[in-house]
Amino acid sequence: MQNEALTWQQSGVLCAGLLATAATLHVSGRPRVRVLIPYARETAIIAGLYALWQLAGTMSVLGTSGAFARARWIERVQHDVGLPAERSVQNAITGHPLLVQACNYYYATMHFGALFVFLLWLFLRHRDRYPRIRLTLALLTLVSLVIQLLPVAPPRLLPGYIDTAAQYGQSVYSLGLAPDQLSAMPSLHVGWAVLIAWSVVRVSDSPWRWLVVLHPACTAYVVAATANHFWLDGVVAVLVLGLCIVGQLTGRRAVDARRTRRQSSAAGRNEVDAEIAEAVA
């Protein structure tokens, strides 16, 4: 499978072009075209985040140093705490070529496909909730990218595992041992999938909304079955997501409390001023 994803340079150009388009529409003053500004602006932001993600995948703080040692350490920790081995999950599908290829395809396409559909749905149907969830997405991506600067090899590069995507010509990664293959910890595949499910369940009131939980479940299974991630890669991504959500809520409450104190203080001053004015009169 040829990787058709945009490079970080192409994504950066797209981001700049969309921002320029939004600015042009803003100064045009034409009501019919100004309605397109939010779409251009938000698409530019997503393209910028994608460019950042792609750029971080081309670099790491230490190159390939220690990547395999860290992967083996994760493997030992998982064994010690009793997590099922990724080998057992992979062995369950290797005898079924169509199932293996379906897992490879899901890994390659649903990561961005599901996120794009989710963001489009959220922007069109629940625009009031969009900014906060977009911020959560940005924070999750940024923190994960910082962690990924420390290289960690995926299981498929270790002895005893099968690179199922390479086996069937469906790999989306560059040839050879490149930094983009050593960004396994944490798993943004799992992190984004859990964010999508969490957001849809909270935002939507449809009785069918719980079906979205199948997406992170399938994603967690697929990344293990294809040996692209350890279980702990996904666990850490979910923990990072939780920290981002808690941090947002804490920050929002602090801002609200500060605003309330300012309003109370202003109301108190206005009351005192009114009493003084009444006394003088």
Secondary structure, 3 states (H helix, E strand, C coil): CCCCCCCHHHHHHHHHHHHHHHHHHHHHCCHHHHCCHHHHHHHHHHHHHHHHHHHHCCCCCCCCCCHHHHHHHHHHHHHHHCCCCHHHHHHCCCCCHHHHHHHHHHHHHHHHHHHHHHHHHHHHHCCCCHHHHHHHHHHHHHHHHHHHCCCECCHHHCCCCCCHHHHCCCCCCCCCCCHHHCECCCCHHHHHHHHHHHHHHHHCCCCCHHHHHHHHHHHHHHHHHCCCCCHHHHHHHHHHHHHHHHHHHHHHHHHHHHHHHHHHHHHHHHHHHHHHHHHHC
